[in-house]
Amino acid sequence: MPARTVYLVKRIETEITLQMNKALAEYGVTLAQYIILNFVNDNQKDLSSAQLSRRFKMTPQSMNETVTMLQKKEMVVKNVDAENKRILRISLTENGIEVLGFCNAAIDTLEQKLFGNISSEELSVFRKVIGTVLETTRQN
């Protein structure tokens, strides 16, 4: 029997996670921190920790620890929401934007290494399949 698809996906995820962590370590950023930096950058709504924890299926405590570490590294700031003083909104600092740029370049290099032997058409289909599977998992 050939390897199960979910097994192969898990093996890919494990290997890519290891390589991403290695690439990001040069900039003092963990994979979780990189994901948060990217998401905050892409969603300029000044998100709260609670919104981030729900989005990434992390406990509020874990998300708060991740955000606090990014604050200590001066990559994000928390600002009081203008309409609700109990909500703290998270946004990137100039340093966070700069570090994210370096991290994105490192991940671009990694992606080229991992997927450089795959045609652009195959990669497009691969990304579409991944997107479909992710959408299915969100519905369950």
C-alpha positions in Angstrom: 0.0 0.0 0.0 1.4 3.4 -0.9 2.0 6.0 1.8 -1.2 7.6 3.0 -1.8 11.2 1.8 -2.2 12.6 5.3 1.1 10.9 6.3 2.9 12.6 3.4 1.4 15.9 4.2 2.6 15.6 7.8 6.1 14.7 6.6 6.2 17.7 4.4 4.9 19.9 7.2 7.5 18.6 9.6 10.4 19.1 7.2 9.3 22.6 6.1 8.7 23.7 9.7 12.3 22.7 10.5 13.7 24.5 7.5 11.6 27.6 8.1 12.7 27.7 11.8 16.3 27.4 10.7 15.9 30.2 8.1 14.1 32.5 10.5 16.5 31.9 13.5 19.1 34.2 11.8 16.7 37.1 12.5 15.7 36.0 16.0 12.2 35.1 15.0 10.3 31.9 15.6 7.9 30.4 13.0 4.9 31.4 15.2 6.2 35.0 15.5 6.8 35.1 11.7 3.2 34.0 11.0 1.9 36.7 13.4 4.1 39.4 11.9 2.9 38.5 8.4 -0.8 38.4 9.5 -0.7 41.7 11.3 1.1 43.2 8.3 -1.5 41.9 5.9 -4.4 42.9 8.0 -3.7 46.5 8.8 -6.8 46.7 11.1 -4.7 46.7 14.2 -5.9 43.3 15.4 -6.3 42.3 19.1 -4.6 39.3 20.7 -8.0 37.7 21.1 -8.7 38.0 17.4 -5.3 36.5 16.6 -5.8 33.6 19.1 -9.1 32.7 17.5 -7.6 33.0 14.0 -4.7 30.7 14.7 -6.5 28.4 17.1 -4.1 29.2 19.9 -5.1 29.8 23.5 -5.3 33.5 24.5 -2.4 32.9 26.9 -0.2 31.4 24.2 -1.0 34.2 21.8 -0.3 36.8 24.5 3.1 35.2 25.2 3.9 35.3 21.5 2.8 39.0 21.2 4.6 39.9 24.4 7.9 38.5 23.0 7.4 40.4 19.8 6.8 43.6 21.9 10.1 42.9 23.8 11.9 42.6 20.5 10.2 46.0 19.5 8.5 44.4 16.5 4.9 45.2 17.5 3.1 47.7 19.7 -0.2 47.5 21.5 -2.4 50.6 21.3 -5.7 51.2 23.2 -8.7 50.9 20.9 -10.3 54.3 20.4 -13.8 52.9 20.9 -13.2 50.3 23.6 -10.5 51.1 26.1 -10.4 47.5 27.2 -9.1 46.3 23.8 -5.5 46.6 22.9 -4.8 46.6 19.1 -1.5 45.2 17.8 0.4 46.8 14.9 3.9 46.5 13.5 6.7 48.9 14.4 9.2 50.1 11.9 11.6 47.5 13.3 8.9 44.8 12.8 8.4 45.8 9.2 12.1 45.7 8.6 12.6 42.3 10.2 9.6 40.9 8.4 11.2 42.0 5.1 14.4 40.1 5.9 12.4 37.1 7.0 10.3 37.2 3.8 13.5 37.2 1.7 14.8 34.2 3.6 11.5 32.3 3.1 11.5 33.3 -0.6 14.9 31.7 -0.9 13.7 28.6 1.0 10.6 28.3 -1.3 12.8 28.5 -4.4 15.0 25.7 -3.0 12.0 23.5 -2.1 9.8 24.2 -5.2 12.4 25.2 -7.8 12.1 21.9 -9.6 8.3 22.2 -10.0 6.8 24.0 -12.9 4.8 27.1 -12.3 1.7 25.3 -13.5 2.3 22.4 -11.2 2.9 24.8 -8.3 -0.3 26.6 -9.1 -2.3 23.4 -9.0 -0.5 22.4 -5.8 -1.4 25.7 -4.1 -5.0 25.3 -5.2 -5.3 21.8 -3.8 -3.8 23.0 -0.5 -6.3 25.8 -0.4 -9.2 23.5 -1.0 -8.0 21.1 1.7 -7.6 24.0 4.1 -11.1 25.3 3.3 -12.5 21.8 4.0 -10.7 21.6 7.3 -12.2 25.0 8.4 -15.7 23.7 7.6 -15.4 20.7 9.9 
